[in-house]
Amino acid sequence: MKFAVNLPRIGKLERKYVNDTIDSNWLSSNGYHTKIFEKKISKYLNRKYAIAVQSGTAAIHAALKACDITSKDAVITPNYSCISNLSCINQLNAKKIIVEIENETLGLDFKELKIAWKKYKPKVVQIVHVYGHPARDTLKILNFCKNKKIKVIEDASESLGAKIGKDKVGSFGDISVFSVRSEKMIGCGEGGVILTDSKRLFEKLKLICSRHAPFRDKNDPYWKKYYISGEGYNYLMPHLLGAVSRAQIEKFEKEILNKKINVGKVYRKIFRGSDQYQFVPKLIKNTKPVFWLNAIYLKNLSKSKIRNLGYYLQKKNIEVRSGFWPLNQLNFFKSFYVNSQKESVTDKIFEKILVLPSNSNLKEKDIKFIKKQIDFFLKKNL
Ligand SMILES: *Cc1c(COP(=O)(O)O)cnc(C)c1O
């Protein structure tokens, strides 16, 4: 596709660190580039601890596991999100409580969360920042959960660098997770990160991610290495990917973030002035989005028209995507759904949006070209 939804920015620095890694003859977990990556991303997000893992999904799974989620527990997840959140709750056989989102930033709706809490008494609430926009009700949800002693897992996979006030997303949850697969804000191929400020959770997470095999103890340098005290997974990030991740976090602010933000701003400038198009999520006070993806809401178009527009743009070499399929409509998962309103916000978003090319190479003329193609389709009523 000429205009891709997203593209990684990989270059000299990545090559240099990957070459180092090969020269070091250590390709496995706990490599030094990986450790530097963990230090840098935890510093960037103002968190005490970070663990680099093999995917965002692995990060979510380990986070739920560290919160001791079992089949006796309920976990709340927003209806509009990457499938990983729901499928990880499923993997732990816990009760899946899907809760409706608000229509501004497409985050978990605090009002609906309170209703869900009364009925299901969840042990964990997942919040997700969608398409690079901090979820509107984040602070209210955090406060509520703190009072009720509910753990919050914050999924900021799509929003590295976004802020609420002065604080970056990924700094709020008891545990926060990011995906660093190649099409996220930074990426190493397939990878993820788990962050926390709690030493207890960090140590637990580290065990869960390394087959629950303890690290060599200073007082006992070898004997207890294979004494396993719980169920663990082999989730730690290998060194080659740690090398790429380190390069990505080092160049993130100067070479990636500003370009992504600029693409988002140019979209909003070029599409301004027509009430045909609205961008979702909306811009709200006191938050700084990073525009991971730019999506337009086409309120006057039917679902089938929007689908045809999507096919039309694909044919013009403009890559587009649908929204996330509403999780409560995925019949494979037997879940509980909470929505006090007549309509589902997620449903409306899913039916009426089109995700447009958002890669950081896009220039103003490219975005003008994309708009021209959309205008043409609408004018000709194709
Ligand atoms: C991409 C993404 C994930 C999954 O991450 P992977 O690295 O693909 O496993 C989870 N949550 C959100 C919000 C995502 O966007």
The ligand as a Tripos MOL2 file, in Angstrom:
@<TRIPOS>MOLECULE
LIG
   15    15     1     0     0
SMALL
NO_CHARGES

@<TRIPOS>ATOM
      1 C1         -1.8350   -3.9230   20.1990 C.3       1 LIG1
      2 C2         -2.5710   -3.9240   21.4680 C.ar      1 LIG1
      3 C3         -2.4800   -5.0020   22.3540 C.ar      1 LIG1
      4 C4         -1.7740   -6.2860   22.0260 C.3       1 LIG1
      5 O1         -0.4250   -6.1710   21.9180 O.3       1 LIG1
      6 P1          0.4140   -7.2990   21.1280 P.3       1 LIG1
      7 O2          1.8080   -6.8360   21.2700 O.co2     1 LIG1
      8 O3         -0.0650   -7.3010   19.7200 O.co2     1 LIG1
      9 O4          0.1610   -8.6020   21.8030 O.co2     1 LIG1
     10 C5         -3.1450   -4.9120   23.5590 C.ar      1 LIG1
     11 N1         -3.8760   -3.8400   23.8760 N.ar      1 LIG1
     12 C6         -4.0080   -2.7920   23.0470 C.ar      1 LIG1
     13 C7         -4.8290   -1.6350   23.4760 C.3       1 LIG1
     14 C8         -3.3840   -2.8110   21.7960 C.ar      1 LIG1
     15 O5         -3.5450   -1.7970   20.9580 O.3       1 LIG1
@<TRIPOS>BOND
     1     1     2 1
     2     2     3 ar
     3     2    14 ar
     4     3     4 1
     5     3    10 ar
     6     4     5 1
     7     5     6 1
     8     6     7 2
     9     6     8 1
    10     6     9 1
    11    10    11 ar
    12    11    12 ar
    13    12    13 1
    14    12    14 ar
    15    14    15 1
@<TRIPOS>SUBSTRUCTURE
     1 LIG1         1 GROUP 0 **** ****
